[in-house]
Amino acid sequence: MCVFVLTLTASAQDATPTLHVYTNLVQIPTLVLDQDSHPVPALPEGRFFISIDGGPQFRVTHVRPEGDDPISLAVVLDVSQPFPALMSRFDEALASLPPLSLHPRDRVSVYVQDCDLTRSAAGIPAEPAALKHAVDVALERWKTRGRERQRSTCKQPLNLWDSLSIVSGDLSTQPGRRVILAVTDGIDRGSKTTWNELRRAATRRAEAIFGLVQPSDTLFHARREVDFNSVCQMTGGIIMSADGNSLHDQLKQFTAMLRSRYIVEFPHPVDTVGGEHGMEVTIRGSDAVILPAGIGIPLDDPAILKDPTTIPTDAASAPQLGKRKILNPH
């Protein structure tokens, strides 16, 4: 159920009341996982609470599974890494997702990061043949040169944070629940964009970033993947791993994880001011890992608030902001 601010005004000519509707409901996709990184299902909404900037906890208005909400998925294939072994089977793995894991209303974009960032598909329907073709086109240049890594020949190579920032900007215009899946080793090799700038942009655009790495990447680069792990978790995603044999199943588990996210709804804070605000989602009586995505909330229009015909939001039911400041890690 959606909460609205309703304004009734009379037309100057015929005195017919005019209904103005202003949305006043915030929705946050929230990933809830057990200690084995499996989704925790069927949690009652009465156990969900939210605190903003360290303010008092308040019970959310409504919680529901994401279910069949349309998804806009951007897949980034990073062949600039030393051993991109997952790429050889990725076309068939992605094409296997429709219609059970990806649905007709979902949209998919496909990118490849090599010396530069190239997009082979932009918001196409989730159809097997189209997805396979998009991946094949994206990887054609990489396959043509014999899959040898020629990073040293790139004049101005584009690196992971820069590439994901471009993808984030493209994805921000897409409808539905926005998700980035980066198939990479998680190592940035010299971007101008910092990981925290990427995280802040994705959070503001309500985009969750997930990573898909090989088990060997996690083993050899565990310490260097800390920033990538932070990007994922702080935008509402996680890092997953797969090899060639488990790739199909891992992609299906990934989409099942998206469908099982909770959509947490609560009223727009009354005293919101510009800038970043910290939000904490808690579940009473649960030790689950809770990873909410972010969202950009437009500020209230002062003209609307001052309009005597505007029905004001019930301040008693709206969340109150605390005074805790956002920490910006580097």
C-alpha positions in Angstrom: 0.0 0.0 0.0 1.4 3.4 -1.0 1.2 6.5 1.2 0.5 9.8 -0.5 0.3 13.5 0.3 -2.9 14.7 -1.2 -3.6 18.3 -2.2 -7.1 19.5 -3.3 -7.3 22.8 -5.2 -10.1 24.4 -7.0 -9.9 25.4 -10.7 -10.2 29.1 -11.3 -12.8 28.6 -14.1 -15.2 25.9 -12.9 -14.3 25.4 -9.3 -13.8 21.7 -9.9 -11.5 20.2 -7.3 -8.2 19.1 -8.6 -6.3 16.2 -7.0 -2.5 16.5 -6.7 -0.7 13.4 -5.5 2.8 13.4 -4.0 4.4 10.1 -3.2 5.6 9.9 0.4 6.8 6.3 0.6 10.5 5.2 0.7 11.3 1.6 -0.5 14.6 0.0 0.2 15.6 -3.4 -1.2 17.2 -5.3 1.6 19.2 -8.5 1.4 18.9 -10.7 4.5 21.3 -13.6 4.7 22.2 -16.3 7.2 25.7 -17.1 8.2 26.1 -19.3 5.1 25.0 -16.5 2.8 21.7 -18.1 2.1 18.5 -15.9 2.0 16.4 -15.9 5.2 12.8 -16.2 4.1 9.4 -15.5 5.7 10.4 -12.9 8.3 7.4 -11.1 9.7 7.3 -7.4 9.0 6.7 -6.5 12.6 10.3 -7.4 13.4 11.8 -4.9 11.0 13.0 -1.5 12.4 14.9 1.4 10.9 17.0 4.1 12.4 18.3 7.1 10.4 21.5 8.9 11.5 21.4 7.1 14.8 17.9 8.4 15.6 15.2 6.4 17.4 14.2 3.1 15.9 10.8 2.9 14.3 8.8 0.0 13.0 8.6 0.0 9.2 5.2 0.6 7.4 5.3 -2.6 5.3 7.7 -5.4 4.3 7.3 -7.8 1.4 9.5 -10.0 -0.7 10.8 -8.5 -3.9 9.4 -11.4 -5.9 8.6 -10.6 -9.5 9.4 -6.9 -9.4 11.1 -6.0 -12.7 14.9 -6.0 -12.6 17.3 -3.9 -14.6 20.6 -5.9 -14.6 23.9 -4.6 -15.9 26.5 -7.3 -16.4 30.2 -6.2 -16.6 32.6 -8.8 -18.0 36.1 -7.8 -16.9 38.6 -9.4 -19.3 41.4 -7.1 -18.2 42.1 -9.5 -15.2 44.9 -12.0 -15.7 42.9 -15.1 -15.9 39.2 -14.4 -16.9 38.3 -18.1 -17.1 34.6 -17.7 -16.5 34.1 -15.8 -19.8 34.4 -18.9 -22.0 31.1 -20.3 -20.6 29.3 -17.1 -19.6 27.2 -16.7 -22.8 25.4 -20.0 -22.2 25.1 -19.5 -18.5 23.5 -16.1 -18.8 21.2 -17.4 -21.6 20.0 -20.2 -19.3 18.4 -17.7 -16.8 15.1 -16.9 -18.8 12.3 -17.5 -18.2 12.5 -18.9 -14.7 15.2 -16.8 -13.1 15.0 -13.7 -15.4 11.4 -12.8 -16.5 10.0 -11.1 -19.6 9.7 -7.7 -17.9 13.4 -7.8 -16.8 16.0 -5.8 -18.8 19.7 -6.7 -19.2 22.7 -4.6 -20.3 26.0 -6.2 -21.1 29.4 -4.5 -21.0 33.0 -5.8 -21.4 36.0 -4.1 -19.7 39.3 -4.5 -21.6 41.4 -1.6 -22.6 38.2 0.4 -22.6 34.6 -0.2 -21.7 32.3 -1.4 -24.4 28.5 -2.0 -24.2 27.0 -4.7 -26.4 23.4 -4.5 -25.2 21.4 -1.8 -23.5 18.3 -2.7 -21.6 17.3 -5.6 -23.8 14.5 -8.1 -22.9 15.7 -11.2 -21.0 15.5 -13.7 -23.8 17.9 -16.5 -24.2 19.0 -15.9 -27.8 19.4 -12.2 -27.2 21.4 -12.6 -24.0 23.8 -15.2 -25.6 24.3 -12.9 -28.6 25.0 -9.9 -26.4 27.7 -11.8 -24.5 29.3 -13.2 -27.7 29.5 -9.7 -29.2 31.0 -8.3 -26.1 33.7 -11.0 -25.9 34.4 -11.2 -29.7 37.5 -9.0 -29.6 38.9 -10.8 -26.6 38.4 -14.2 -28.2 39.8 -13.0 -31.5 43.2 -12.1 -30.0 43.5 -15.6 -28.6 42.4 -14.6 -25.1 45.9 -13.4 -24.3 46.2 -10.6 -21.9 47.5 -7.5 -23.7 46.9 -5.0 -20.9 50.4 -3.5 -21.3 49.5 -2.3 -24.9 46.6 -0.2 -23.7 47.4 3.5 -24.0 44.9 4.7 -21.4 43.3 1.6 -19.9 40.0 2.0 -18.1 40.0 0.3 -14.7 37.4 -1.3 -12.5 36.1 1.7 -10.4 36.0 4.0 -13.5 34.2 1.3 -15.5 31.6 0.6 -12.8 31.0 4.3 -12.4 30.1 4.6 -16.1 27.8 1.6 -15.9 26.2 3.0 -12.8 25.4 6.2 -14.6 23.9 4.3 -17.6 21.9 2.1 -15.3 20.4 5.1 -13.4 18.1 5.8 -16.3 16.7 2.2 -16.3 13.4 1.3 -14.6 12.9 -1.4 -12.0 15.2 -2.7 -9.3 18.7 -1.8 -10.5 21.5 -4.2 -10.0 25.1 -4.5 -11.3 26.9 -7.8 -11.6 30.6 -7.5 -12.1 32.4 -10.6 -13.2 35.9 -9.7 -12.2 38.8 -10.5 -9.8 37.8 -7.4 -7.8 41.1 -5.7 -8.2 41.2 -2.0 -9.4 44.4 -1.2 -11.2 44.5 2.6 -11.2 41.1 4.2 -11.6 40.7 8.0 -11.2 37.4 7.2 -9.4 37.8 6.0 -5.8 35.9 3.0 -4.6 34.1 5.2 -2.1 33.0 7.6 -4.9 31.6 4.7 -6.8 29.8 3.4 -3.6 28.3 6.8 -3.0 27.0 7.2 -6.5 25.5 3.7 -6.6 23.9 4.3 -3.2 22.3 7.6 -4.4 21.0 5.8 -7.5 19.5 2.9 -5.6 21.9 0.4 -7.3 23.1 -2.8 -5.7 26.5 -4.1 -6.8 27.3 -7.8 -6.7 30.6 -9.4 -7.6 31.3 -12.8 -9.2 34.9 -14.0 -8.8 36.7 -17.3 -9.2 37.7 -19.2 -6.1 41.3 -18.7 -7.0 40.8 -14.9 -7.0 39.5 -15.0 -3.5 42.4 -17.2 -2.4 45.2 -15.1 -4.0 43.7 -11.6 -3.7 41.8 -11.7 -0.4 43.5 -8.7 1.1 43.3 -6.7 -2.2 39.6 -7.4 -2.5 38.7 -5.5 0.7 37.6 -2.4 -1.2 35.5 -4.4 -3.7 33.8 -6.2 -0.8 33.1 -2.8 0.8 31.6 -1.5 -2.5 29.3 -4.5 -2.7 28.1 -4.8 0.9 27.6 -1.0 1.3 25.4 -0.9 -1.7 23.3 -4.0 -0.7 25.2 -6.7 -2.5 27.9 -9.4 -1.9 30.8 -11.1 -3.6 30.0 -14.6 -4.9 32.4 -17.2 -6.4 32.1 -19.7 -9.1 34.2 -21.8 -11.4 33.4 -23.1 -14.9 31.4 -26.1 -13.5 29.3 -24.1 -11.0 28.7 -20.9 -13.1 25.2 -21.9 -14.3 24.1 -22.7 -10.7 25.7 -19.7 -9.2 23.9 -17.3 -11.6 20.6 -19.0 -10.8 21.3 -18.6 -7.1 22.2 -14.9 -7.7 18.9 -14.2 -9.3 17.1 -16.2 -6.6 18.8 -14.0 -4.0 17.5 -10.9 -5.7 14.0 -12.2 -5.8 14.2 -13.0 -2.1 15.3 -9.5 -1.0 12.8 -7.7 1.3 11.3 -4.5 0.1 11.3 -2.4 3.3 8.8 0.5 3.1 8.6 3.5 5.5 7.4 7.2 5.3 9.6 10.0 4.0 11.3 11.7 7.0 9.6 15.0 7.8 12.8 16.9 8.6 15.0 15.6 5.8 17.8 18.0 4.7 20.1 17.7 1.8 23.2 15.5 2.0 23.9 11.9 2.9 22.1 10.2 5.8 23.0 6.9 7.4 20.2 4.2 7.6 20.4 1.1 9.7 17.9 -1.8 9.2 17.5 -4.2 12.2 15.5 -7.3 12.6 14.4 -8.0 16.2 15.6 -11.4 17.4 17.7 -12.2 14.4 21.5 -12.6 13.9 21.1 -12.4 10.1 23.4 -10.4 7.9 21.4 -7.4 6.7 22.5 -5.5 3.6 20.2 -2.7 2.5 20.6 -0.9 -0.8 20.6 2.9 -0.9 18.2 5.4 -2.4 18.0 9.0 -3.4 15.1 10.8 -1.8 14.0 14.2 -3.3 13.7 17.0 -0.9 10.2 18.4 -0.1 9.2 21.3 -2.3 8.8 24.3 0.0 6.0 25.7 -2.1 4.0 22.5 -1.6 4.7 22.5 2.1 3.5 26.1 2.4 0.3 25.5 0.3 -2.6 25.7 2.8 -4.5 23.0 0.7 -1.7 20.5 1.2 -2.5 17.8 3.7 0.6 17.5 5.8 2.4 14.3 6.6 1.7 12.9 10.0 4.9 13.8 11.8 4.1 11.2 14.5 4.4 8.4 12.1 7.4 9.7 10.1 11.0 8.7 11.1 13.0 11.2 13.1 16.6 11.9 12.2 19.4 11.5 14.6 22.6 13.6 14.8 25.1 10.9 13.9 27.3 12.1 11.0 28.2 9.9 8.0 31.7 8.5 8.1 33.4 8.6 4.7 36.0 5.8 4.6 39.0 6.1 2.3 
